[in-house]
């Protein structure tokens, strides 16, 4: 029996254009700087590597400068996905990144902490 995962969302402000942020979320050379040790893209399938372990993700939705939604191929929960949504604040002109991910109920806080750490790495890569 597979465990049902629950969605959670975190957000982060960036002082960069949606185009620059989108590039850091989709380009293999940029993803290696903050997200994974190794990244390859073949068609609609990303291969990510961490410490010798690989995971594949299929692109479900890709709207330039706005949205990237991936589904992990080894995830038993077929409703789970990883989504990067980019919005521009009308008031502050800052770019807001919303990440929606899924985790088991008892692991959501750990998953959020991991994302916060990775988003800090992303901000450093982008120069702030």
Order of alpha helices (4+ residues) and beta strands (2+ residues): beta-alpha-alpha-beta-beta-beta-beta-beta-beta-alpha
